[in-house]
Amino acid sequence: MQTHAMKLLTIVCEAHARGPVLDLLRSAGAHGWTLFPVEGEGAGGGRPADIPEFTNLQIQVVVRADVADVLLDRLGAEFFPRYAMIAFAADVQVLRGDKF
C-alpha cells in the first residue's frame, strides 16, 4: 500500500467566518473539506453550540504542504485580526494522493 505525505489543516472559527474561510480554501486550491459545529472552551471563554449563528465550526482539509503554508499565512494575516479562530496543521499519510 503506497501512501502520500500531506498536511491536515484544522481551523476552528466562529460561524460568521464560514463563507470567507471556505472562499479562501477554494482560492488556494483545496479540493474539499469537512465542516461541523463544535463547542469548547479556551482563552476567550466558552462557546456552546446551541445557537447555530454563534457556534464554532471546525473545518478540516487535507492539502499538500505548500498549500497548507499558504493557507496558514493568509489565515494569520487576514483572518485572525477579524475573527475568533485558531488553526493548526499535522502531518498525515493518505491513500489516493491524487484526490488532494
N, CA, C and O of each residue as an XYZ file, in Angstrom:
400
protein
N       0.857     -1.178      0.000
C       0.000      0.000      0.000
C       0.898      1.234      0.000
O       1.734      1.398      0.889
N       0.729      2.080     -0.973
C       1.512      3.309     -1.063
C       0.702      4.467     -0.503
O      -0.465      4.654     -0.847
N       1.346      5.247      0.373
C       0.703      6.433      0.926
C       1.445      7.675      0.454
O       2.564      7.602     -0.054
N       0.797      8.803      0.634
C       1.337     10.087      0.188
C       1.308     11.059      1.356
O       0.305     11.159      2.063
N       2.405     11.772      1.555
C       2.500     12.751      2.647
C       1.678     13.986      2.309
O       1.808     14.567      1.231
N       0.837     14.369      3.247
C       0.003     15.558      3.113
C      -0.059     16.259      4.467
O       0.508     15.785      5.452
N      -0.747     17.379      4.501
C      -0.996     18.106      5.744
C      -2.491     18.111      6.013
O      -3.297     18.321      5.106
N      -2.849     17.878      7.256
C      -4.230     18.035      7.712
C      -4.286     19.383      8.406
O      -3.678     19.578      9.459
N      -5.012     20.297      7.816
C      -5.187     21.631      8.383
C      -6.534     21.661      9.084
O      -7.564     21.345      8.488
N      -6.516     22.044     10.353
C      -7.736     22.162     11.140
C      -7.928     23.621     11.496
O      -7.024     24.266     12.027
N      -9.102     24.133     11.202
C      -9.459     25.514     11.505
C     -10.692     25.477     12.400
O     -11.700     24.866     12.044
N     -10.618     26.117     13.545
C     -11.787     26.265     14.416
C     -12.094     27.756     14.442
O     -11.265     28.570     14.852
N     -13.301     28.100     13.998
C     -13.640     29.517     13.854
C     -15.098     29.762     14.207
O     -15.903     28.835     14.286
N     -15.412     31.018     14.415
C     -16.797     31.400     14.649
C     -17.595     31.185     13.367
O     -17.053     31.294     12.267
N     -18.877     30.882     13.511
C     -19.730     30.577     12.359
C     -19.748     31.721     11.349
O     -19.895     31.491     10.148
N     -19.600     32.940     11.828
C     -19.619     34.125     10.966
C     -18.494     34.081      9.917
O     -18.606     34.718      8.870
N     -17.423     33.343     10.189
C     -16.280     33.284      9.276
C     -16.416     32.185      8.223
O     -15.544     32.044      7.365
N     -17.479     31.421      8.277
C     -17.626     30.264      7.388
C     -17.423     30.612      5.912
O     -16.566     30.025      5.252
N     -18.185     31.539      5.401
C     -18.104     31.895      3.982
C     -16.715     32.345      3.561
O     -16.163     31.805      2.602
N     -16.137     33.318      4.252
C     -14.787     33.758      3.870
C     -13.727     32.659      3.965
O     -12.836     32.596      3.118
N     -13.807     31.798      4.974
C     -12.823     30.719      5.100
C     -12.992     29.726      3.951
O     -11.999     29.298      3.363
N     -14.210     29.358      3.626
C     -14.426     28.426      2.518
C     -13.989     29.042      1.192
O     -13.451     28.340      0.336
N     -14.211     30.341      1.012
C     -13.724     31.022     -0.191
C     -12.202     30.949     -0.261
O     -11.638     30.717     -1.331
N     -11.538     31.146      0.874
C     -10.079     31.053      0.917
C      -9.619     29.650      0.543
O      -8.685     29.499     -0.245
N     -10.256     28.625      1.091
C      -9.875     27.248      0.768
C     -10.001     26.997     -0.733
O      -9.106     26.422     -1.352
N     -11.104     27.428     -1.303
C     -11.304     27.238     -2.749
C     -10.215     27.948     -3.548
O      -9.622     27.367     -4.456
N      -9.956     29.215     -3.200
C      -8.991     30.001     -3.973
C      -7.565     29.473     -3.828
O      -6.743     29.669     -4.723
N      -7.264     28.812     -2.722
C      -5.925     28.260     -2.503
C      -5.748     26.900     -3.171
O      -4.631     26.387     -3.238
N      -6.831     26.314     -3.663
C      -6.726     25.053     -4.377
C      -7.131     23.821     -3.595
O      -6.866     22.702     -4.035
N      -7.773     23.997     -2.435
C      -8.266     22.830     -1.692
C      -9.376     22.170     -2.505
O     -10.230     22.850     -3.072
N      -9.355     20.855     -2.556
C     -10.335     20.122     -3.363
C     -11.565     19.694     -2.583
O     -12.522     19.187     -3.167
N     -11.552     19.887     -1.293
C     -12.689     19.525     -0.462
C     -12.338     19.706      0.998
O     -11.174     19.912      1.341
N     -13.328     19.631      1.853
C     -13.126     19.803      3.287
C     -14.273     19.178      4.033
O     -15.292     18.815      3.446
N     -14.104     19.055      5.316
C     -15.160     18.579      6.203
C     -15.419     19.666      7.220
O     -14.482     20.249      7.765
N     -16.681     19.943      7.478
C     -17.074     21.035      8.371
C     -18.156     20.534      9.313
O     -19.092     19.855      8.890
N     -18.027     20.871     10.594
C     -19.060     20.501     11.550
C     -19.061     21.468     12.719
O     -18.025     22.054     13.034
N     -20.217     21.648     13.379
C     -20.299     22.528     14.548
C     -19.602     21.881     15.742
O     -19.678     20.669     15.944
N     -18.928     22.708     16.522
C     -18.225     22.224     17.710
C     -18.454     23.204     18.854
O     -18.851     24.349     18.640
N     -18.200     22.743     20.052
C     -18.223     23.637     21.192
C     -17.011     23.356     22.051
O     -16.427     22.275     21.988
N     -16.643     24.327     22.846
C     -15.471     24.150     23.678
C     -15.212     25.381     24.517
O     -16.039     26.288     24.606
N     -14.046     25.387     25.126
C     -13.660     26.495     25.982
C     -12.178     26.744     25.793
O     -11.393     25.808     25.644
N     -11.804     28.008     25.800
C     -10.404     28.376     25.632
C     -10.138     29.704     26.287
O     -10.846     30.117     27.206
N      -9.102     30.374     25.802
C      -8.679     31.647     26.381
C      -9.797     32.698     26.334
O      -9.872     33.568     27.201
N     -10.649     32.611     25.332
C     -11.743     33.567     25.191
C     -13.005     33.147     25.921
O     -14.046     33.785     25.760
N     -12.940     32.100     26.713
C     -14.119     31.603     27.421
C     -14.768     30.465     26.670
O     -14.187     29.904     25.742
N     -15.985     30.126     27.080
C     -16.711     29.026     26.466
C     -17.578     29.493     25.324
O     -17.988     30.652     25.262
N     -17.852     28.570     24.420
C     -18.759     28.859     23.306
C     -19.590     27.608     23.066
O     -19.102     26.643     22.479
N     -20.846     27.616     23.515
C     -21.704     26.452     23.291
C     -22.141     26.378     21.832
O     -22.029     27.355     21.092
N     -22.635     25.220     21.427
C     -23.055     25.015     20.043
C     -24.574     25.000     19.899
O     -25.098     24.446     18.933
N     -25.282     25.599     20.845
C     -26.740     25.509     20.819
C     -27.420     26.552     19.934
O     -28.596     26.393     19.609
N     -26.722     27.603     19.538
C     -27.289     28.613     18.645
C     -26.429     28.633     17.383
O     -25.291     29.100     17.427
N     -26.949     28.136     16.262
C     -26.125     27.960     15.064
C     -25.365     29.208     14.621
O     -24.226     29.101     14.165
N     -25.967     30.377     14.744
C     -25.315     31.603     14.284
C     -24.112     31.985     15.143
O     -23.256     32.751     14.701
N     -24.039     31.458     16.368
C     -22.976     31.847     17.292
C     -22.064     30.684     17.684
O     -21.213     30.831     18.561
N     -22.236     29.552     17.052
C     -21.417     28.391     17.382
C     -20.038     28.511     16.749
O     -19.800     29.390     15.920
N     -19.155     27.645     17.133
C     -17.876     27.490     16.447
C     -18.020     26.393     15.408
O     -18.832     25.479     15.550
N     -17.224     26.502     14.370
C     -17.155     25.479     13.338
C     -15.746     24.911     13.310
O     -14.772     25.636     13.513
N     -15.645     23.634     13.063
C     -14.338     23.027     12.820
C     -14.310     22.613     11.368
O     -15.177     21.881     10.891
N     -13.304     23.092     10.681
C     -13.130     22.797      9.264
C     -11.816     22.043      9.127
O     -10.770     22.517      9.570
N     -11.874     20.877      8.516
C     -10.671     20.092      8.291
C     -10.467     19.915      6.798
O     -11.401     19.611      6.057
N      -9.245     20.108      6.379
C      -8.910     19.983      4.963
C      -7.539     19.320      4.848
O      -6.614     19.646      5.593
N      -7.424     18.393      3.911
C      -6.156     17.729      3.631
C      -5.612     18.338      2.345
O      -6.280     18.353      1.310
N      -4.370     18.845      2.438
C      -3.748     19.538      1.309
C      -2.255     19.222      1.259
O      -1.689     18.665      2.200
N      -1.636     19.587      0.150
C      -0.183     19.495      0.047
C       0.451     20.489      1.023
O      -0.185     21.461      1.433
N       1.690     20.239      1.385
C       2.387     21.085      2.358
C       2.468     22.539      1.895
O       2.317     23.448      2.711
N       2.702     22.775      0.603
C       2.809     24.151      0.124
C       1.470     24.885      0.227
O       1.440     26.082      0.515
N       0.381     24.184     -0.002
C      -0.945     24.793      0.128
C      -1.238     25.089      1.600
O      -1.796     26.139      1.920
N      -0.868     24.180      2.490
C      -1.057     24.412      3.928
C      -0.304     25.648      4.376
O      -0.825     26.438      5.164
N       0.919     25.829      3.884
C       1.705     27.016      4.248
C       1.012     28.298      3.807
O       0.938     29.263      4.567
N       0.509     28.304      2.585
C      -0.209     29.482      2.072
C      -1.448     29.756      2.925
O      -1.707     30.896      3.310
N      -2.206     28.705      3.213
C      -3.422     28.874      4.000
C      -3.116     29.396      5.396
O      -3.793     30.309      5.868
N      -2.122     28.843      6.063
C      -1.782     29.307      7.411
C      -1.305     30.752      7.388
O      -1.671     31.537      8.263
N      -0.489     31.113      6.397
C      -0.033     32.501      6.287
C      -1.204     33.459      6.098
O      -1.280     34.494      6.760
N      -2.106     33.117      5.204
C      -3.249     34.005      4.934
C      -4.214     34.048      6.103
O      -4.745     35.111      6.425
N      -4.450     32.905      6.750
C      -5.317     32.912      7.930
C      -4.743     33.846      8.994
O      -5.465     34.659      9.572
N      -3.443     33.722      9.246
C      -2.809     34.552     10.265
C      -2.855     36.033      9.938
O      -3.115     36.857     10.815
N      -2.608     36.374      8.699
C      -2.541     37.779      8.300
C      -3.909     38.416      8.080
O      -4.136     39.559      8.476
N      -4.817     37.680      7.450
C      -6.085     38.270      7.022
C      -7.278     37.935      7.918
O      -8.214     38.728      8.022
N      -7.253     36.782      8.558
C      -8.432     36.309      9.281
C      -8.320     36.446     10.791
O      -9.292     36.818     11.450
N      -7.151     36.153     11.348
C      -7.013     36.221     12.806
C      -7.350     37.604     13.364
O      -7.945     37.688     14.438
N      -6.992     38.693     12.673
C      -7.367     40.008     13.215
C      -8.879     40.285     13.192
O      -9.357     41.143     13.935
N      -9.627     39.574     12.355
C     -11.051     39.853     12.167
C     -11.991     38.861     12.831
O     -13.130     39.205     13.146
N     -11.533     37.638     13.046
C     -12.416     36.587     13.546
C     -11.795     35.866     14.737
O     -10.574     35.830     14.893
N     -12.653     35.297     15.570
C     -12.190     34.411     16.634
C     -11.908     33.062     15.983
O     -12.826     32.403     15.496
N     -10.643     32.650     15.972
C     -10.295     31.388     15.332
C      -8.914     30.925     15.744
O      -8.084     31.703     16.214
N      -8.691     29.632     15.553
C      -7.365     29.035     15.662
C      -7.173     28.137     14.449
O      -8.139     27.751     13.791
N      -5.933     27.814     14.163
C      -5.631     26.908     13.057
C      -4.353     26.155     13.390
O      -3.439     26.700     14.009
N      -4.301     24.904     12.973
C      -3.090     24.122     13.176
C      -2.998     23.053     12.100
O      -3.998     22.665     11.495
N      -1.771     22.585     11.874
C      -1.523     21.600     10.835
C      -0.837     20.379     11.441
O      -0.097     20.487     12.418
N      -1.093     19.237     10.853
C      -0.462     17.983     11.268
C      -0.076     17.195     10.021
O      -0.739     17.275      8.987
N       0.996     16.442     10.139
C       1.407     15.566      9.055
C       0.487     14.350      9.014
O       0.198     13.745     10.047
N       0.031     13.998      7.815
C      -0.791     12.805      7.634
C      -0.318     12.061      6.397
O       0.350     12.623      5.529
N      -0.674     10.793      6.335
C      -0.417      9.957      5.170
C      -1.769      9.554      4.591
O      -2.646      9.093      5.321
N      -1.939      9.726      3.289
C      -3.213      9.413      2.666
C      -3.030      8.403      1.540
O      -1.963      8.314      0.932
N      -4.064      7.665      1.279
C      -4.167      6.877      0.068
C      -4.785      7.773     -0.991
O      -5.407      8.780     -0.654
N      -4.633      7.443     -2.218
C      -5.249      8.225     -3.293
C      -4.803      9.693     -3.246
O      -5.634     10.598     -3.178
N      -3.516      9.911     -3.283
C      -2.964     11.262     -3.228
C      -3.486     12.192     -4.297
O      -3.482     13.409     -4.116
N      -3.936     11.637     -5.411
C      -4.467     12.477     -6.497
C      -5.779     13.158     -6.113
O      -6.198     14.091     -6.799
N      -6.440     12.722     -5.037
C      -7.680     13.345     -4.583
C      -7.427     14.694     -3.916
O      -8.357     15.477     -3.720
N      -6.164     14.967     -3.565
C      -5.845     16.158     -2.800
C      -4.962     17.100     -3.587
O      -4.594     18.164     -3.088
